[in-house]
Amino acid sequence: MTRDPADLTVADYLDGAREMTAADRPYLAHLLAEEAARRTADPATAAGIRASFPDPAITRTESD
């Protein structure tokens, strides 16, 4: 079923982020969480969402 992205809620985006984390897709999880944070009115809640799903490009460590 195709859904209109405008109809998605913060909870929908967070559910998707959790699913992508479970599927080992951290970048997609980060993008979904970022959208959830953007749609959140409370800055503290948005910051918590962003902290829970950090950008893997920034947090990744290189191994030799």
C-alpha distances in whole Angstrom, upper triangle without the diagonal:
4,6,10,12,15,13,13,16,19,18,15,16,19,17,15,19,20,18,19,22,22,21,24,22,24,24,20,21,23,21,19,22,23,21,21,25,25,23,25,28,31,32,33,30,29,31,31,27,28,31,29,27,29,29,30,31,34,34,34,38,39,41,44
4,7,9,12,11,11,15,18,17,14,15,18,17,15,18,20,18,18,22,22,21,24,21,23,22,19,20,22,19,17,20,21,18,19,23,22,21,23,26,29,30,32,28,27,30,29,26,27,30,28,25,28,27,28,30,32,33,33,37,38,40,43
4,6,8,7,8,11,14,15,11,13,16,15,14,17,19,17,18,22,22,22,24,22,23,22,18,19,20,18,15,18,19,16,16,20,19,17,20,23,26,27,29,25,24,27,27,23,24,27,26,24,26,26,27,29,31,32,33,36,38,40,43
4,5,5,7,11,14,15,12,13,16,16,15,18,20,19,20,23,24,24,26,23,24,22,19,19,20,17,15,18,18,15,15,19,17,15,19,21,24,26,27,25,23,26,26,23,24,27,26,24,26,26,27,29,31,32,33,37,38,41,44
4,5,5,9,11,13,10,10,14,14,13,15,18,17,17,20,22,22,23,20,21,19,16,16,17,14,12,14,14,11,12,15,14,12,15,18,21,22,24,21,19,22,23,19,20,23,22,20,22,22,24,25,27,28,29,33,35,38,41
4,6,8,11,13,11,11,15,16,15,17,20,20,20,23,25,25,26,23,23,22,19,19,19,16,14,16,15,11,12,15,13,11,14,16,19,21,23,21,19,22,23,20,21,24,23,22,24,24,26,28,29,30,32,35,38,40,44
4,7,10,11,9,11,14,14,14,17,19,19,20,23,24,24,26,24,24,23,19,19,20,17,14,16,17,13,13,16,15,12,15,17,20,22,24,21,19,23,23,20,22,25,24,22,25,25,27,29,30,31,33,37,39,41,45
4,7,8,6,7,10,11,11,13,15,15,17,19,20,21,23,20,20,20,16,16,17,14,11,13,14,10,10,13,13,10,12,15,18,20,21,18,17,20,20,17,18,21,20,19,21,22,24,26,27,28,29,33,36,38,41
4,5,5,7,9,10,11,13,14,15,17,19,20,21,23,21,20,20,17,15,16,15,11,11,13,10,8,11,11,8,10,12,15,17,18,15,14,17,17,14,16,19,18,17,20,21,24,26,27,27,29,33,35,38,41
4,5,5,6,9,10,10,12,14,15,16,18,20,21,19,18,18,15,13,14,13,9,9,10,8,5,8,9,6,7,10,12,14,15,11,10,14,13,10,13,16,14,14,17,18,21,23,24,24,26,30,33,35,39
4,5,5,6,9,10,10,12,14,15,16,18,20,18,18,18,16,13,14,14,10,10,12,11,8,10,12,10,10,13,14,16,16,13,12,15,14,11,14,16,14,14,18,19,22,24,25,24,26,30,33,35,39
4,5,5,6,9,10,11,12,14,15,17,18,17,17,17,14,12,14,13,9,10,12,10,8,12,13,11,12,16,17,19,19,16,15,18,17,13,16,18,16,15,18,19,21,24,25,25,26,30,32,35,38
4,5,5,6,9,10,10,12,14,15,16,14,14,14,11,9,10,9,5,6,9,7,5,9,11,10,11,15,16,17,17,14,13,15,14,11,12,15,13,12,15,16,18,20,21,21,23,27,29,31,35
4,5,5,6,9,10,10,12,14,15,14,13,14,11,8,10,10,7,6,9,9,6,9,12,11,11,15,15,16,16,12,11,14,12,8,11,13,10,10,13,15,17,20,20,20,22,25,28,30,34
4,5,5,6,9,10,11,12,14,13,13,15,12,9,12,12,9,9,13,12,10,13,15,14,15,18,19,20,19,16,15,17,15,12,14,16,13,12,16,17,18,22,23,22,23,26,29,31,34
4,5,5,6,9,10,10,12,11,11,12,9,7,10,10,7,8,11,11,10,13,15,15,16,19,20,21,21,17,16,18,17,13,14,16,13,12,15,16,16,19,21,21,21,25,27,29,32
4,5,5,6,9,10,11,9,8,9,7,4,7,8,5,6,9,10,9,11,14,14,15,19,19,19,19,16,14,15,14,10,11,13,10,8,11,12,13,16,17,17,18,21,24,26,29
4,5,5,6,9,10,10,9,12,10,7,10,11,9,9,12,13,12,14,17,17,17,21,21,21,20,16,16,17,14,11,13,13,10,9,13,14,15,18,19,18,19,22,25,26,30
4,5,5,6,9,9,10,12,10,8,11,12,10,11,15,15,14,17,19,19,20,23,24,24,23,20,19,20,18,15,16,17,14,12,15,16,16,19,21,20,20,23,25,27,30
4,5,5,6,5,7,8,6,5,9,10,9,10,13,14,14,16,18,19,20,24,24,24,23,20,19,20,18,15,15,16,13,10,13,13,13,16,18,17,17,20,22,24,27
4,5,5,6,5,9,8,6,9,11,10,11,14,15,15,16,19,20,20,24,24,23,22,19,18,18,16,13,14,14,11,9,11,12,11,15,16,15,15,18,20,21,25
4,5,8,9,12,11,9,12,15,13,14,17,18,18,19,22,23,23,27,26,26,25,22,21,21,19,16,17,17,14,12,15,16,15,18,20,18,18,20,22,23,26
4,6,8,11,10,9,13,14,14,15,18,19,19,21,23,24,25,28,29,28,27,24,23,23,22,19,19,19,16,14,16,16,14,17,20,18,17,20,22,22,25
4,6,9,9,9,11,14,14,15,17,19,19,21,23,24,25,29,28,27,27,24,23,22,21,18,17,17,15,12,14,14,11,14,17,15,14,16,18,18,22
4,6,6,6,9,10,11,12,14,16,17,18,20,22,23,26,27,26,25,23,21,21,20,17,16,17,14,11,12,11,10,12,15,14,13,16,18,19,22
4,6,5,6,9,10,10,12,14,15,16,18,20,21,24,24,23,22,20,18,18,17,14,13,13,11,8,8,8,6,9,12,11,11,14,16,18,21
4,5,5,6,9,10,10,13,14,15,16,19,20,23,24,22,22,20,18,17,17,14,12,14,13,9,9,7,6,8,11,11,11,15,16,19,22
4,5,5,6,9,10,11,12,14,15,17,19,22,23,22,22,20,17,18,18,14,13,15,13,10,11,10,10,12,14,15,15,18,20,22,25
4,6,5,6,8,10,11,12,14,16,17,20,20,20,20,17,15,15,14,11,10,12,10,7,9,9,9,12,14,14,15,18,20,23,26
4,6,5,6,9,10,10,12,14,15,19,19,17,17,15,13,13,13,9,8,10,9,5,6,6,8,10,11,11,13,17,19,22,25
4,5,5,6,9,10,11,13,14,18,19,18,18,16,13,14,15,11,10,13,12,9,9,8,10,12,13,14,16,20,22,24,28
4,5,5,6,9,10,11,13,16,17,17,18,15,12,14,14,10,10,13,12,9,11,11,13,15,16,17,18,22,25,27,30
4,5,5,6,9,10,10,14,15,14,14,12,9,11,10,6,7,10,8,6,9,10,12,15,15,15,18,21,24,27,30
4,5,5,6,9,10,13,14,13,14,12,8,10,11,8,6,10,10,8,9,9,12,14,14,15,18,21,24,27,30
4,5,5,6,9,12,14,13,15,13,10,12,13,10,10,13,13,11,13,13,16,17,18,19,21,25,27,30,34
4,5,5,6,10,11,12,13,10,8,11,11,8,9,12,12,11,13,14,17,19,19,20,22,26,29,31,35
4,5,5,8,9,8,10,7,4,7,8,6,7,10,11,10,12,13,16,18,18,19,21,25,28,31,34
4,6,8,10,9,12,10,7,10,12,10,10,13,14,13,14,15,18,19,19,20,23,27,29,33,36
4,6,9,10,13,10,8,12,13,11,12,15,16,15,17,18,21,23,23,24,26,30,33,36,39
4,6,7,9,7,6,10,11,9,11,14,14,15,17,18,22,23,23,23,26,30,33,36,39
4,6,9,8,8,11,12,12,14,16,17,18,19,21,25,26,25,26,29,32,35,38,42
4,6,5,6,9,10,11,12,14,16,17,18,21,24,26,24,25,28,31,34,37,41
4,5,5,6,9,10,10,12,14,16,16,18,22,23,21,22,25,28,32,35,38
4,5,5,6,9,10,10,12,15,15,18,21,23,21,21,25,27,31,34,37
4,5,5,6,9,10,11,13,14,17,20,23,21,21,24,27,30,33,37
4,5,5,6,9,10,11,12,14,18,20,18,19,22,25,28,31,35
4,5,5,6,9,10,10,13,16,18,16,16,20,23,26,29,32
4,5,5,6,9,10,13,16,19,17,16,19,22,26,28,32
4,5,5,6,9,12,14,17,16,16,18,22,25,28,31
4,5,5,6,8,12,14,13,13,16,19,22,25,29
4,6,6,9,11,14,12,11,14,17,21,23,27
4,6,10,11,15,14,12,15,18,21,23,27
4,7,8,12,11,10,13,16,19,21,25
4,6,9,8,7,10,13,16,19,23
4,5,6,6,8,12,15,18,21
4,5,5,5,9,12,15,18
4,6,6,9,11,14,17
4,6,8,11,14,18
4,6,10,13,16
4,7,9,13
4,6,10
4,7
4
